[in-house]
Amino acid sequence: MMKFNLGNFADPQKNWLPYDGLVNYYGIVIDQADDWYNQLWHQVDWKPDESMLFGKHIFTKRKVAWYGDQPFEYQYSGIQKIALTWTPELLKLKELVEEISGESFNSCLLNLYHDGSEGMAWHSDAEKDLQKDAAIASVTFGATRKFSFKHKTDKTKVDILLEHGSLLLMKGKTQTNWLHRLPPTKVNHGPRINLTFRTILT
């Protein structure tokens, strides 16, 4: 039986979206978050993120890594990535997130943001490689940052503060109807590591 901190749960039954999707925030649920943060920082095979923008091959300051059950191929921002084999630490985190959420996942995309100036633009995780409407679990270590949702049609916005050691779950029609982003900020909140556990089509 995996351990998680029931005492720090937010209300996981609350849907943070007013309609057209389902987002549950569990709050701080991962024990020894500082230790997990340090292990991920030093043991993950981080690489600068890449994208194709107006025909140009761009490398960002943000670093990424991609792991999975198999050497899955996953394409986003015009770049093809091949999943690495799970590390023991990532596999333990996957099992923990699955136990808390009641969902199952076969891959994980990790992002390392060095400070508040690094973020992520509006997007939805709806690539053809991903199982449609499957749950996506987002785990945060490090700096607390605002995470934003915007409805694709009426532009309604929802903001959530994601804390060190916390879990956010997106599922249902969320990716179909909502965009999300990590807004950059001029306040230097320090580094943040984010893991999004996903299901790739096999």
N, C-alpha and C positions, 0 to 999 in steps of 0.2 A: 504494500500500500504506500503510495507516494504521499509526502507531507505537503500541506499548504496551509496558509495562515487564515483560518476562518474568521478570526477576530477582526481583521482589517478589511473584510469584504464591504464593498459598496453594495447597492441593491442590484444583483445580477438579473433580476426579473424586469427591471425598468427598461423600457425601450426609449433610447435617447432621440430617435427620429420620430417626428410627428405623424408620418405616414410613408408609404411606398418603400419600406425597408425595415430592417431590424438590427439595432446596435445595442449590445449589452456591455456595460462597464463593470467589471468585477472588483476594481480597486486594487490595492496592494495585496497580492496573494502569494508571492514567491519569497520564501524564507532565505536569509543570507544573500540578499540581492547584491551586496557589495562584492562578495566572493564570486558570484556568477558574472558580474560585470568585468572583474579583473581577468577571469578565465577566458571570457569571450574576446576581450581586448587583445590578449597575448596569444591565443591559440587558434583563432579563426584565420583562414587564409584570405585576408582582406586584399582587395584590388580596387584601384580607382574606377568609379562607374563610368560607363561609356554610353554615348547616344549618337544617333544621326540627326543633325539639325540643319535643315535647308541644304542637304547634300554634303554637309561637313561632318567629319568624325570628331566628336567632342569628348574630352576626358574631364570629369568633374572633380572637385576637391573631396566630395563625399565618397566614401569607400563602401564596397558591397561584397557579398559572398553568397553563394547559392549551393544548398545541400539537399540531398534527397535519398529516397529508398533505392533509386536507380540513377544512372547518368542521364536523367531527363534533359531534354532540350527545351528551353524556354526563351521566347523572344519578346522583348519589349524595347521601346525606343529605337527600333530598327536594329538591335544588336541581339545576336544569338548567344545564349549562355548554356553551359552544360553542367549539371549538378555534380558536386563532389560527394564522396561518401560521408555519411554522418560521422562526426566525432562522438566519442562517448558522452561528452558534456551536452552536446546538442540533442542526442538521443534521449538523455534523461529529461531535458527540458521539454522535448516533444511529448514524452509520456506523461509528464506533469500537467502540461496544458490540456492534453486529451482527457485526463482524469477530471480536471476541474470543469472543463467545458462540455464533456460528454460527446465531443466530436472526434473525428479521426483525420489525420493529415499524412501526406507522403513526401512533403518537401518544405523547405524554409528559405526565404529570401531575407538576408540580413543587411542592414544599413548602419553605417557609422558616421555620425554627424559630429564634427570636431568642436563646433560652437554654434551660437545662435544664428550666425550669418548663413549657415547651411540649412536648407530645407528641401521641400518637395512641392512641385507645382500641382495645380488641380488635375486630377486624373481619376479613373476608376480601374479596378483590377478585373478587367473583363476580357483579357486576351484569350484567343482561341485555344491555347494550351491548357487553360484552367477549366475545371469542372464548373459548369454554369450553376449559379445560385448556391454553390457550396460555401460552407463557413470558412472565414479567414480569421485567424487568431493573431492579434498583435500584442507582443510583449515588449515592455519598455524597461531599459536599465539606464541609469545615469540621470541626466538633467530632466526635470519636469518641463514638458513643453505643451503648448496648445496644439490640439489636433482639430481640424475643421471639416465640416461636411457642408455641401451646397447642392440643393436639388437641381437637377438638370433642366427642369421646365420652369418652375416659378422662382428659382434662385433663393429659396428659404435657406438660412444658414444655421448651423448648430456647432458650438464649440465645446470641447471637452479637454480638461487638463489631464494628461497621461503622466502618472507618477512612477518613480523608481520602484521596480518590482511589480508593476501592475499588468493586468490583462484586459484587453478590449476584444470583443467578438463581433464581427460583421457577418450577416448571413441573409438568406432570403433574397429579395429583389434589391438589396442595397446597391450592388455594383451596377445594376441596370438603371436605377433611377437617381443615384446620388454620385457626386464627385467628392473626393476628399483630398486634403493636402496637409503638409506640415509647414506652417507659415514661418519664414525667416523672421528674426527679431534682432533689434540693435542691442538688446541686453545680452551679454555674454553669459549664458546659462551653463557653459561647460559642455563636455562631450555627452552624447547620447547614443546608445546602441538600441536599435529596434529590430525585432524578429517578427516576421509575418509567416506563420505556418499556413500552408496552402494544400490544395489537392490538384495535382496534375493529372490530366487524362492519360490512361495507360491502354 
